[in-house]
Amino acid sequence: MDMLVAILIPTSVLIYPPLQIFAVFKFRSFWRFLAVLPLLPMGYVLTVTIFAFLHESNVWPILFIFITPLALLYLILLA
């Protein structure tokens, strides 16, 4: 189980951004609206991550690392 988590979390951080862009351009009408929904919390997460990085926090990527798999799962289920 630990190995699975160790592989899935970094992979989701790499896969999520291209999948989000693909979903926004591929889907139409209501489905596009649903594809854009994860951008709201991810925008907040990115803002907090950048703010923490600029203030030299040693745990700056932690929120991004733990929220990205949830956004990726949402997009996979939507597709």
PyMOL Python script that loads the backbone (N, CA, C, O; Angstrom):
from pymol import cmd

cmd.read_pdbstr("""\
ATOM      1  N   MET A   1       0.822  -1.192   0.000  1.00  0.00           N
ATOM      2  CA  MET A   1       0.000   0.000   0.000  1.00  0.00           C
ATOM      3  C   MET A   1       0.868   1.259   0.000  1.00  0.00           C
ATOM      4  O   MET A   1       0.567   2.225  -0.701  1.00  0.00           O
ATOM      5  N   ASP A   2       1.945   1.244   0.789  1.00  0.00           N
ATOM      6  CA  ASP A   2       2.842   2.398   0.828  1.00  0.00           C
ATOM      7  C   ASP A   2       3.483   2.649  -0.527  1.00  0.00           C
ATOM      8  O   ASP A   2       3.674   3.796  -0.932  1.00  0.00           O
ATOM      9  N   MET A   3       3.816   1.566  -1.226  1.00  0.00           N
ATOM     10  CA  MET A   3       4.431   1.701  -2.545  1.00  0.00           C
ATOM     11  C   MET A   3       3.442   2.299  -3.539  1.00  0.00           C
ATOM     12  O   MET A   3       3.817   3.105  -4.390  1.00  0.00           O
ATOM     13  N   LEU A   4       2.181   1.901  -3.427  1.00  0.00           N
ATOM     14  CA  LEU A   4       1.145   2.424  -4.311  1.00  0.00           C
ATOM     15  C   LEU A   4       0.969   3.927  -4.111  1.00  0.00           C
ATOM     16  O   LEU A   4       0.874   4.675  -5.084  1.00  0.00           O
ATOM     17  N   VAL A   5       0.925   4.367  -2.874  1.00  0.00           N
ATOM     18  CA  VAL A   5       0.803   5.791  -2.571  1.00  0.00           C
ATOM     19  C   VAL A   5       2.049   6.540  -3.044  1.00  0.00           C
ATOM     20  O   VAL A   5       1.948   7.646  -3.576  1.00  0.00           O
ATOM     21  N   ALA A   6       3.209   5.944  -2.851  1.00  0.00           N
ATOM     22  CA  ALA A   6       4.459   6.583  -3.262  1.00  0.00           C
ATOM     23  C   ALA A   6       4.542   6.755  -4.773  1.00  0.00           C
ATOM     24  O   ALA A   6       5.237   7.651  -5.251  1.00  0.00           O
ATOM     25  N   ILE A   7       3.857   5.926  -5.522  1.00  0.00           N
ATOM     26  CA  ILE A   7       3.851   6.039  -6.983  1.00  0.00           C
ATOM     27  C   ILE A   7       2.723   6.943  -7.457  1.00  0.00           C
ATOM     28  O   ILE A   7       2.928   7.746  -8.367  1.00  0.00           O
ATOM     29  N   LEU A   8       1.541   6.835  -6.868  1.00  0.00           N
ATOM     30  CA  LEU A   8       0.378   7.574  -7.348  1.00  0.00           C
ATOM     31  C   LEU A   8       0.450   9.077  -7.111  1.00  0.00           C
ATOM     32  O   LEU A   8       0.037   9.850  -7.975  1.00  0.00           O
ATOM     33  N   ILE A   9       0.949   9.501  -5.995  1.00  0.00           N
ATOM     34  CA  ILE A   9       0.961  10.934  -5.691  1.00  0.00           C
ATOM     35  C   ILE A   9       1.873  11.709  -6.647  1.00  0.00           C
ATOM     36  O   ILE A   9       1.414  12.692  -7.227  1.00  0.00           O
ATOM     37  N   PRO A  10       3.127  11.324  -6.841  1.00  0.00           N
ATOM     38  CA  PRO A  10       3.939  12.086  -7.805  1.00  0.00           C
ATOM     39  C   PRO A  10       3.416  11.969  -9.238  1.00  0.00           C
ATOM     40  O   PRO A  10       3.512  12.920 -10.013  1.00  0.00           O
ATOM     41  N   THR A  11       2.873  10.825  -9.584  1.00  0.00           N
ATOM     42  CA  THR A  11       2.324  10.641 -10.925  1.00  0.00           C
ATOM     43  C   THR A  11       1.127  11.554 -11.146  1.00  0.00           C
ATOM     44  O   THR A  11       0.980  12.131 -12.223  1.00  0.00           O
ATOM     45  N   SER A  12       0.279  11.690 -10.151  1.00  0.00           N
ATOM     46  CA  SER A  12      -0.894  12.550 -10.315  1.00  0.00           C
ATOM     47  C   SER A  12      -0.497  14.010 -10.449  1.00  0.00           C
ATOM     48  O   SER A  12      -1.163  14.768 -11.154  1.00  0.00           O
ATOM     49  N   VAL A  13       0.583  14.420  -9.780  1.00  0.00           N
ATOM     50  CA  VAL A  13       1.057  15.803  -9.900  1.00  0.00           C
ATOM     51  C   VAL A  13       1.528  16.076 -11.329  1.00  0.00           C
ATOM     52  O   VAL A  13       1.382  17.193 -11.826  1.00  0.00           O
ATOM     53  N   LEU A  14       2.085  15.075 -11.985  1.00  0.00           N
ATOM     54  CA  LEU A  14       2.549  15.234 -13.364  1.00  0.00           C
ATOM     55  C   LEU A  14       1.429  15.099 -14.391  1.00  0.00           C
ATOM     56  O   LEU A  14       1.475  15.747 -15.437  1.00  0.00           O
ATOM     57  N   ILE A  15       0.437  14.279 -14.117  1.00  0.00           N
ATOM     58  CA  ILE A  15      -0.629  14.001 -15.085  1.00  0.00           C
ATOM     59  C   ILE A  15      -1.753  15.026 -15.021  1.00  0.00           C
ATOM     60  O   ILE A  15      -2.378  15.304 -16.045  1.00  0.00           O
ATOM     61  N   TYR A  16      -2.026  15.588 -13.871  1.00  0.00           N
ATOM     62  CA  TYR A  16      -3.177  16.470 -13.721  1.00  0.00           C
ATOM     63  C   TYR A  16      -3.169  17.691 -14.649  1.00  0.00           C
ATOM     64  O   TYR A  16      -4.166  17.912 -15.337  1.00  0.00           O
ATOM     65  N   PRO A  17      -2.102  18.493 -14.706  1.00  0.00           N
ATOM     66  CA  PRO A  17      -2.169  19.709 -15.540  1.00  0.00           C
ATOM     67  C   PRO A  17      -2.483  19.445 -17.015  1.00  0.00           C
ATOM     68  O   PRO A  17      -3.358  20.116 -17.564  1.00  0.00           O
ATOM     69  N   PRO A  18      -1.807  18.493 -17.687  1.00  0.00           N
ATOM     70  CA  PRO A  18      -2.177  18.256 -19.091  1.00  0.00           C
ATOM     71  C   PRO A  18      -3.599  17.711 -19.250  1.00  0.00           C
ATOM     72  O   PRO A  18      -4.287  18.040 -20.216  1.00  0.00           O
ATOM     73  N   LEU A  19      -4.030  16.885 -18.312  1.00  0.00           N
ATOM     74  CA  LEU A  19      -5.390  16.350 -18.390  1.00  0.00           C
ATOM     75  C   LEU A  19      -6.417  17.460 -18.186  1.00  0.00           C
ATOM     76  O   LEU A  19      -7.466  17.450 -18.830  1.00  0.00           O
ATOM     77  N   GLN A  20      -6.140  18.403 -17.315  1.00  0.00           N
ATOM     78  CA  GLN A  20      -7.049  19.528 -17.097  1.00  0.00           C
ATOM     79  C   GLN A  20      -7.171  20.367 -18.373  1.00  0.00           C
ATOM     80  O   GLN A  20      -8.275  20.745 -18.766  1.00  0.00           O
ATOM     81  N   ILE A  21      -6.063  20.650 -19.002  1.00  0.00           N
ATOM     82  CA  ILE A  21      -6.079  21.426 -20.248  1.00  0.00           C
ATOM     83  C   ILE A  21      -6.827  20.666 -21.338  1.00  0.00           C
ATOM     84  O   ILE A  21      -7.633  21.252 -22.060  1.00  0.00           O
ATOM     85  N   PHE A  22      -6.568  19.377 -21.460  1.00  0.00           N
ATOM     86  CA  PHE A  22      -7.248  18.557 -22.445  1.00  0.00           C
ATOM     87  C   PHE A  22      -8.759  18.545 -22.201  1.00  0.00           C
ATOM     88  O   PHE A  22      -9.539  18.661 -23.147  1.00  0.00           O
ATOM     89  N   ALA A  23      -9.169  18.407 -20.960  1.00  0.00           N
ATOM     90  CA  ALA A  23     -10.596  18.348 -20.636  1.00  0.00           C
ATOM     91  C   ALA A  23     -11.296  19.659 -20.953  1.00  0.00           C
ATOM     92  O   ALA A  23     -12.427  19.655 -21.440  1.00  0.00           O
ATOM     93  N   VAL A  24     -10.646  20.771 -20.686  1.00  0.00           N
ATOM     94  CA  VAL A  24     -11.266  22.070 -20.969  1.00  0.00           C
ATOM     95  C   VAL A  24     -11.479  22.254 -22.465  1.00  0.00           C
ATOM     96  O   VAL A  24     -12.501  22.800 -22.879  1.00  0.00           O
ATOM     97  N   PHE A  25     -10.543  21.812 -23.271  1.00  0.00           N
ATOM     98  CA  PHE A  25     -10.679  21.981 -24.718  1.00  0.00           C
ATOM     99  C   PHE A  25     -11.528  20.905 -25.382  1.00  0.00           C
ATOM    100  O   PHE A  25     -12.115  21.155 -26.435  1.00  0.00           O
ATOM    101  N   LYS A  26     -11.606  19.718 -24.794  1.00  0.00           N
ATOM    102  CA  LYS A  26     -12.335  18.615 -25.409  1.00  0.00           C
ATOM    103  C   LYS A  26     -13.837  18.684 -25.147  1.00  0.00           C
ATOM    104  O   LYS A  26     -14.633  18.489 -26.066  1.00  0.00           O
ATOM    105  N   PHE A  27     -14.227  18.956 -23.921  1.00  0.00           N
ATOM    106  CA  PHE A  27     -15.640  18.921 -23.559  1.00  0.00           C
ATOM    107  C   PHE A  27     -16.366  20.164 -24.060  1.00  0.00           C
ATOM    108  O   PHE A  27     -15.757  21.207 -24.297  1.00  0.00           O
ATOM    109  N   ARG A  28     -17.672  20.030 -24.212  1.00  0.00           N
ATOM    110  CA  ARG A  28     -18.519  21.126 -24.674  1.00  0.00           C
ATOM    111  C   ARG A  28     -19.643  21.389 -23.677  1.00  0.00           C
ATOM    112  O   ARG A  28     -20.022  20.497 -22.919  1.00  0.00           O
ATOM    113  N   SER A  29     -20.161  22.577 -23.675  1.00  0.00           N
ATOM    114  CA  SER A  29     -21.310  23.055 -22.905  1.00  0.00           C
ATOM    115  C   SER A  29     -21.207  22.706 -21.415  1.00  0.00           C
ATOM    116  O   SER A  29     -20.263  23.121 -20.742  1.00  0.00           O
ATOM    117  N   PHE A  30     -22.172  21.946 -20.907  1.00  0.00           N
ATOM    118  CA  PHE A  30     -22.240  21.640 -19.476  1.00  0.00           C
ATOM    119  C   PHE A  30     -21.033  20.822 -19.011  1.00  0.00           C
ATOM    120  O   PHE A  30     -20.559  20.999 -17.889  1.00  0.00           O
ATOM    121  N   TRP A  31     -20.538  19.932 -19.866  1.00  0.00           N
ATOM    122  CA  TRP A  31     -19.391  19.104 -19.504  1.00  0.00           C
ATOM    123  C   TRP A  31     -18.130  19.947 -19.354  1.00  0.00           C
ATOM    124  O   TRP A  31     -17.268  19.641 -18.530  1.00  0.00           O
ATOM    125  N   ARG A  32     -18.024  21.010 -20.152  1.00  0.00           N
ATOM    126  CA  ARG A  32     -16.885  21.913 -20.007  1.00  0.00           C
ATOM    127  C   ARG A  32     -16.967  22.636 -18.663  1.00  0.00           C
ATOM    128  O   ARG A  32     -15.957  22.812 -17.981  1.00  0.00           O
ATOM    129  N   PHE A  33     -18.168  23.048 -18.292  1.00  0.00           N
ATOM    130  CA  PHE A  33     -18.360  23.683 -16.981  1.00  0.00           C
ATOM    131  C   PHE A  33     -17.904  22.738 -15.870  1.00  0.00           C
ATOM    132  O   PHE A  33     -17.220  23.157 -14.936  1.00  0.00           O
ATOM    133  N   LEU A  34     -18.283  21.464 -15.974  1.00  0.00           N
ATOM    134  CA  LEU A  34     -17.866  20.487 -14.964  1.00  0.00           C
ATOM    135  C   LEU A  34     -16.356  20.256 -15.000  1.00  0.00           C
ATOM    136  O   LEU A  34     -15.746  19.998 -13.962  1.00  0.00           O
ATOM    137  N   ALA A  35     -15.748  20.345 -16.184  1.00  0.00           N
ATOM    138  CA  ALA A  35     -14.304  20.164 -16.303  1.00  0.00           C
ATOM    139  C   ALA A  35     -13.537  21.346 -15.721  1.00  0.00           C
ATOM    140  O   ALA A  35     -12.397  21.189 -15.283  1.00  0.00           O
ATOM    141  N   VAL A  36     -14.152  22.531 -15.712  1.00  0.00           N
ATOM    142  CA  VAL A  36     -13.491  23.727 -15.194  1.00  0.00           C
ATOM    143  C   VAL A  36     -13.611  23.816 -13.666  1.00  0.00           C
ATOM    144  O   VAL A  36     -12.822  24.519 -13.034  1.00  0.00           O
ATOM    145  N   LEU A  37     -14.558  23.134 -13.076  1.00  0.00           N
ATOM    146  CA  LEU A  37     -14.764  23.218 -11.621  1.00  0.00           C
ATOM    147  C   LEU A  37     -13.514  22.944 -10.779  1.00  0.00           C
ATOM    148  O   LEU A  37     -13.307  23.648  -9.790  1.00  0.00           O
ATOM    149  N   PRO A  38     -12.677  21.970 -11.111  1.00  0.00           N
ATOM    150  CA  PRO A  38     -11.490  21.759 -10.265  1.00  0.00           C
ATOM    151  C   PRO A  38     -10.498  22.914 -10.296  1.00  0.00           C
ATOM    152  O   PRO A  38      -9.618  22.998  -9.440  1.00  0.00           O
ATOM    153  N   LEU A  39     -10.631  23.804 -11.277  1.00  0.00           N
ATOM    154  CA  LEU A  39      -9.704  24.936 -11.338  1.00  0.00           C
ATOM    155  C   LEU A  39      -9.907  25.912 -10.184  1.00  0.00           C
ATOM    156  O   LEU A  39      -8.969  26.608  -9.796  1.00  0.00           O
ATOM    157  N   LEU A  40     -11.101  25.973  -9.636  1.00  0.00           N
ATOM    158  CA  LEU A  40     -11.345  26.868  -8.502  1.00  0.00           C
ATOM    159  C   LEU A  40     -10.535  26.469  -7.269  1.00  0.00           C
ATOM    160  O   LEU A  40      -9.765  27.283  -6.759  1.00  0.00           O
ATOM    161  N   PRO A  41     -10.687  25.239  -6.780  1.00  0.00           N
ATOM    162  CA  PRO A  41      -9.866  24.880  -5.612  1.00  0.00           C
ATOM    163  C   PRO A  41      -8.380  24.772  -5.953  1.00  0.00           C
ATOM    164  O   PRO A  41      -7.532  25.064  -5.110  1.00  0.00           O
ATOM    165  N   MET A  42      -8.058  24.358  -7.174  1.00  0.00           N
ATOM    166  CA  MET A  42      -6.649  24.239  -7.534  1.00  0.00           C
ATOM    167  C   MET A  42      -6.005  25.620  -7.664  1.00  0.00           C
ATOM    168  O   MET A  42      -4.813  25.770  -7.396  1.00  0.00           O
ATOM    169  N   GLY A  43      -6.771  26.619  -8.068  1.00  0.00           N
ATOM    170  CA  GLY A  43      -6.246  27.984  -8.097  1.00  0.00           C
ATOM    171  C   GLY A  43      -5.897  28.458  -6.699  1.00  0.00           C
ATOM    172  O   GLY A  43      -4.859  29.083  -6.483  1.00  0.00           O
ATOM    173  N   TYR A  44      -6.769  28.156  -5.754  1.00  0.00           N
ATOM    174  CA  TYR A  44      -6.503  28.497  -4.351  1.00  0.00           C
ATOM    175  C   TYR A  44      -5.263  27.753  -3.847  1.00  0.00           C
ATOM    176  O   TYR A  44      -4.396  28.340  -3.199  1.00  0.00           O
ATOM    177  N   VAL A  45      -5.192  26.467  -4.151  1.00  0.00           N
ATOM    178  CA  VAL A  45      -4.054  25.656  -3.713  1.00  0.00           C
ATOM    179  C   VAL A  45      -2.761  26.192  -4.321  1.00  0.00           C
ATOM    180  O   VAL A  45      -1.742  26.272  -3.635  1.00  0.00           O
ATOM    181  N   LEU A  46      -2.793  26.555  -5.588  1.00  0.00           N
ATOM    182  CA  LEU A  46      -1.601  27.105  -6.229  1.00  0.00           C
ATOM    183  C   LEU A  46      -1.200  28.437  -5.608  1.00  0.00           C
ATOM    184  O   LEU A  46      -0.012  28.708  -5.437  1.00  0.00           O
ATOM    185  N   THR A  47      -2.174  29.265  -5.272  1.00  0.00           N
ATOM    186  CA  THR A  47      -1.890  30.546  -4.628  1.00  0.00           C
ATOM    187  C   THR A  47      -1.236  30.335  -3.262  1.00  0.00           C
ATOM    188  O   THR A  47      -0.246  30.990  -2.936  1.00  0.00           O
ATOM    189  N   VAL A  48      -1.784  29.435  -2.478  1.00  0.00           N
ATOM    190  CA  VAL A  48      -1.210  29.143  -1.158  1.00  0.00           C
ATOM    191  C   VAL A  48       0.188  28.544  -1.299  1.00  0.00           C
ATOM    192  O   VAL A  48       1.083  28.865  -0.517  1.00  0.00           O
ATOM    193  N   THR A  49       0.375  27.679  -2.287  1.00  0.00           N
ATOM    194  CA  THR A  49       1.675  27.054  -2.513  1.00  0.00           C
ATOM    195  C   THR A  49       2.724  28.093  -2.887  1.00  0.00           C
ATOM    196  O   THR A  49       3.836  28.076  -2.359  1.00  0.00           O
ATOM    197  N   ILE A  50       2.371  28.997  -3.796  1.00  0.00           N
ATOM    198  CA  ILE A  50       3.310  30.048  -4.193  1.00  0.00           C
ATOM    199  C   ILE A  50       3.609  30.972  -3.012  1.00  0.00           C
ATOM    200  O   ILE A  50       4.760  31.350  -2.792  1.00  0.00           O
ATOM    201  N   PHE A  51       2.574  31.333  -2.256  1.00  0.00           N
ATOM    202  CA  PHE A  51       2.766  32.187  -1.078  1.00  0.00           C
ATOM    203  C   PHE A  51       3.707  31.523  -0.075  1.00  0.00           C
ATOM    204  O   PHE A  51       4.594  32.178   0.473  1.00  0.00           O
ATOM    205  N   ALA A  52       3.516  30.227   0.166  1.00  0.00           N
ATOM    206  CA  ALA A  52       4.382  29.510   1.114  1.00  0.00           C
ATOM    207  C   ALA A  52       5.812  29.422   0.590  1.00  0.00           C
ATOM    208  O   ALA A  52       6.768  29.543   1.356  1.00  0.00           O
ATOM    209  N   PHE A  53       5.953  29.212  -0.715  1.00  0.00           N
ATOM    210  CA  PHE A  53       7.294  29.149  -1.303  1.00  0.00           C
ATOM    211  C   PHE A  53       8.020  30.487  -1.155  1.00  0.00           C
ATOM    212  O   PHE A  53       9.200  30.534  -0.807  1.00  0.00           O
ATOM    213  N   LEU A  54       7.300  31.561  -1.423  1.00  0.00           N
ATOM    214  CA  LEU A  54       7.914  32.886  -1.328  1.00  0.00           C
ATOM    215  C   LEU A  54       8.291  33.250   0.108  1.00  0.00           C
ATOM    216  O   LEU A  54       9.199  34.050   0.333  1.00  0.00           O
ATOM    217  N   HIS A  55       7.600  32.668   1.065  1.00  0.00           N
ATOM    218  CA  HIS A  55       7.931  32.909   2.473  1.00  0.00           C
ATOM    219  C   HIS A  55       8.869  31.835   3.025  1.00  0.00           C
ATOM    220  O   HIS A  55       9.040  31.708   4.237  1.00  0.00           O
ATOM    221  N   GLU A  56       9.466  31.074   2.128  1.00  0.00           N
ATOM    222  CA  GLU A  56      10.483  30.072   2.446  1.00  0.00           C
ATOM    223  C   GLU A  56      10.019  29.029   3.456  1.00  0.00           C
ATOM    224  O   GLU A  56      10.771  28.632   4.346  1.00  0.00           O
ATOM    225  N   SER A  57       8.776  28.594   3.306  1.00  0.00           N
ATOM    226  CA  SER A  57       8.267  27.518   4.149  1.00  0.00           C
ATOM    227  C   SER A  57       8.884  26.202   3.677  1.00  0.00           C
ATOM    228  O   SER A  57       9.062  25.991   2.477  1.00  0.00           O
ATOM    229  N   ASN A  58       9.203  25.339   4.602  1.00  0.00           N
ATOM    230  CA  ASN A  58       9.811  24.073   4.213  1.00  0.00           C
ATOM    231  C   ASN A  58       8.770  23.031   3.782  1.00  0.00           C
ATOM    232  O   ASN A  58       9.141  21.961   3.299  1.00  0.00           O
ATOM    233  N   VAL A  59       7.505  23.321   3.945  1.00  0.00           N
ATOM    234  CA  VAL A  59       6.448  22.391   3.520  1.00  0.00           C
ATOM    235  C   VAL A  59       5.569  23.023   2.437  1.00  0.00           C
ATOM    236  O   VAL A  59       4.380  22.716   2.345  1.00  0.00           O
ATOM    237  N   TRP A  60       6.143  23.891   1.631  1.00  0.00           N
ATOM    238  CA  TRP A  60       5.351  24.639   0.654  1.00  0.00           C
ATOM    239  C   TRP A  60       4.589  23.772  -0.340  1.00  0.00           C
ATOM    240  O   TRP A  60       3.486  24.168  -0.715  1.00  0.00           O
ATOM    241  N   PRO A  61       5.083  22.616  -0.801  1.00  0.00           N
ATOM    242  CA  PRO A  61       4.306  21.880  -1.812  1.00  0.00           C
ATOM    243  C   PRO A  61       3.283  20.900  -1.230  1.00  0.00           C
ATOM    244  O   PRO A  61       2.588  20.227  -1.991  1.00  0.00           O
ATOM    245  N   ILE A  62       3.177  20.806   0.067  1.00  0.00           N
ATOM    246  CA  ILE A  62       2.394  19.735   0.676  1.00  0.00           C
ATOM    247  C   ILE A  62       0.911  19.800   0.313  1.00  0.00           C
ATOM    248  O   ILE A  62       0.304  18.765   0.039  1.00  0.00           O
ATOM    249  N   LEU A  63       0.327  20.975   0.305  1.00  0.00           N
ATOM    250  CA  LEU A  63      -1.087  21.100  -0.040  1.00  0.00           C
ATOM    251  C   LEU A  63      -1.316  20.708  -1.496  1.00  0.00           C
ATOM    252  O   LEU A  63      -2.277  20.006  -1.810  1.00  0.00           O
ATOM    253  N   PHE A  64      -0.444  21.156  -2.373  1.00  0.00           N
ATOM    254  CA  PHE A  64      -0.550  20.814  -3.792  1.00  0.00           C
ATOM    255  C   PHE A  64      -0.411  19.305  -4.006  1.00  0.00           C
ATOM    256  O   PHE A  64      -1.137  18.719  -4.809  1.00  0.00           O
ATOM    257  N   ILE A  65       0.506  18.690  -3.299  1.00  0.00           N
ATOM    258  CA  ILE A  65       0.751  17.257  -3.443  1.00  0.00           C
ATOM    259  C   ILE A  65      -0.451  16.436  -2.989  1.00  0.00           C
ATOM    260  O   ILE A  65      -0.759  15.411  -3.597  1.00  0.00           O
ATOM    261  N   PHE A  66      -1.135  16.868  -1.930  1.00  0.00           N
ATOM    262  CA  PHE A  66      -2.248  16.082  -1.411  1.00  0.00           C
ATOM    263  C   PHE A  66      -3.585  16.380  -2.075  1.00  0.00           C
ATOM    264  O   PHE A  66      -4.480  15.537  -2.030  1.00  0.00           O
ATOM    265  N   ILE A  67      -3.753  17.538  -2.685  1.00  0.00           N
ATOM    266  CA  ILE A  67      -5.026  17.888  -3.324  1.00  0.00           C
ATOM    267  C   ILE A  67      -5.062  17.468  -4.788  1.00  0.00           C
ATOM    268  O   ILE A  67      -6.131  17.147  -5.308  1.00  0.00           O
ATOM    269  N   THR A  68      -3.922  17.464  -5.457  1.00  0.00           N
ATOM    270  CA  THR A  68      -3.877  17.125  -6.880  1.00  0.00           C
ATOM    271  C   THR A  68      -4.441  15.737  -7.192  1.00  0.00           C
ATOM    272  O   THR A  68      -5.150  15.608  -8.189  1.00  0.00           O
ATOM    273  N   PRO A  69      -4.174  14.699  -6.408  1.00  0.00           N
ATOM    274  CA  PRO A  69      -4.787  13.400  -6.734  1.00  0.00           C
ATOM    275  C   PRO A  69      -6.318  13.436  -6.704  1.00  0.00           C
ATOM    276  O   PRO A  69      -6.966  12.726  -7.473  1.00  0.00           O
ATOM    277  N   LEU A  70      -6.898  14.253  -5.826  1.00  0.00           N
ATOM    278  CA  LEU A  70      -8.354  14.361  -5.781  1.00  0.00           C
ATOM    279  C   LEU A  70      -8.891  15.033  -7.043  1.00  0.00           C
ATOM    280  O   LEU A  70      -9.902  14.599  -7.596  1.00  0.00           O
ATOM    281  N   ALA A  71      -8.226  16.080  -7.495  1.00  0.00           N
ATOM    282  CA  ALA A  71      -8.639  16.750  -8.730  1.00  0.00           C
ATOM    283  C   ALA A  71      -8.472  15.831  -9.928  1.00  0.00           C
ATOM    284  O   ALA A  71      -9.307  15.822 -10.833  1.00  0.00           O
ATOM    285  N   LEU A  72      -7.392  15.057  -9.935  1.00  0.00           N
ATOM    286  CA  LEU A  72      -7.178  14.103 -11.025  1.00  0.00           C
ATOM    287  C   LEU A  72      -8.244  13.019 -11.027  1.00  0.00           C
ATOM    288  O   LEU A  72      -8.746  12.648 -12.088  1.00  0.00           O
ATOM    289  N   LEU A  73      -8.589  12.517  -9.874  1.00  0.00           N
ATOM    290  CA  LEU A  73      -9.649  11.512  -9.775  1.00  0.00           C
ATOM    291  C   LEU A  73     -10.977  12.068 -10.284  1.00  0.00           C
ATOM    292  O   LEU A  73     -11.713  11.372 -10.984  1.00  0.00           O
ATOM    293  N   TYR A  74     -11.284  13.311  -9.939  1.00  0.00           N
ATOM    294  CA  TYR A  74     -12.516  13.954 -10.421  1.00  0.00           C
ATOM    295  C   TYR A  74     -12.529  14.005 -11.944  1.00  0.00           C
ATOM    296  O   TYR A  74     -13.537  13.672 -12.567  1.00  0.00           O
ATOM    297  N   LEU A  75     -11.415  14.421 -12.548  1.00  0.00           N
ATOM    298  CA  LEU A  75     -11.371  14.516 -14.007  1.00  0.00           C
ATOM    299  C   LEU A  75     -11.456  13.143 -14.671  1.00  0.00           C
ATOM    300  O   LEU A  75     -12.082  12.997 -15.722  1.00  0.00           O
ATOM    301  N   ILE A  76     -10.843  12.158 -14.074  1.00  0.00           N
ATOM    302  CA  ILE A  76     -10.923  10.806 -14.637  1.00  0.00           C
ATOM    303  C   ILE A  76     -12.360  10.285 -14.571  1.00  0.00           C
ATOM    304  O   ILE A  76     -12.851   9.689 -15.529  1.00  0.00           O
ATOM    305  N   LEU A  77     -13.027  10.508 -13.450  1.00  0.00           N
ATOM    306  CA  LEU A  77     -14.424  10.082 -13.330  1.00  0.00           C
ATOM    307  C   LEU A  77     -15.323  10.864 -14.283  1.00  0.00           C
ATOM    308  O   LEU A  77     -16.293  10.318 -14.809  1.00  0.00           O
ATOM    309  N   LEU A  78     -15.010  12.131 -14.508  1.00  0.00           N
ATOM    310  CA  LEU A  78     -15.805  12.948 -15.435  1.00  0.00           C
ATOM    311  C   LEU A  78     -15.651  12.455 -16.862  1.00  0.00           C
ATOM    312  O   LEU A  78     -16.614  12.448 -17.629  1.00  0.00           O
ATOM    313  N   ALA A  79     -14.443  12.043 -17.218  1.00  0.00           N
ATOM    314  CA  ALA A  79     -14.211  11.551 -18.580  1.00  0.00           C
ATOM    315  C   ALA A  79     -14.882  10.210 -18.772  1.00  0.00           C
ATOM    316  O   ALA A  79     -14.804   9.630 -19.855  1.00  0.00           O
TER     317      ALA A  79
END
""", "prot")
cmd.dss("prot")
cmd.show_as("cartoon", "prot")
cmd.util.cbc("prot")
cmd.orient("prot")
